[in-house]
Amino acid sequence: MPIETPTKPASHENAIPAATISAAEYFRTKLQFETTPHDLKRDMEAGHVVLLDVRDEQSYKTERIPGAKNVPLTQLERHLAEMPNGKTLVTYCWNITCAAATKAALILAEKGYKVQELVGGIGEWKAKFPTESSK
């Protein structure tokens, strides 16, 4: 018998109607929409993805993942027409606690784009690969 995920309390401000899914289904789905630094590097080298740094412009100039395009979360809606439809858009921000990449991925997914989020953001990337800057 599958273990069911707990539902959010009805009093939660942004409560979503509870749909009970198994833990296995949740994690299977979650993994489809996340990528790791190693997988991202491979997919970038193969030309399968477009990497979006959704942090502010100054942070991007100071340090970024090579090949990333800066589209700050606050400006994402204005840049939707520039997003390619044929590739997966991968969003990232600071680290695992930064929600900007998740918010950007949600906006893009709601508009019909294929998206993933870099787990751990630039912080996790830096633990494995170099970054670049505009300095």
C-alpha angles and dihedrals in degrees: 000000000000120000110243123224117243116252126232116261113261089239092065108119095232097030114174118209104268116251113182113225132167120258089243092055091048094051093042089054094042092055092055090063101043132072134190127224092257094049091044092052091051093047093047092051089051091050094239098126144043113218118218122196103203096186122107120286095254092053089049092051091048095051136347144156109270111260095022121137116218114234107155113218090241090059100038097104090055092054100047093106089060094056116105116236098205099063137057113259112220117199128200140172134168109312145315092300095053112098097190094093091050091049091049092048090051092051091049093046091050088054091053101259122140105244145178133179125226105238110233095010123227090334092065092042091054091054088063111020139026125264130211136220140200093235 
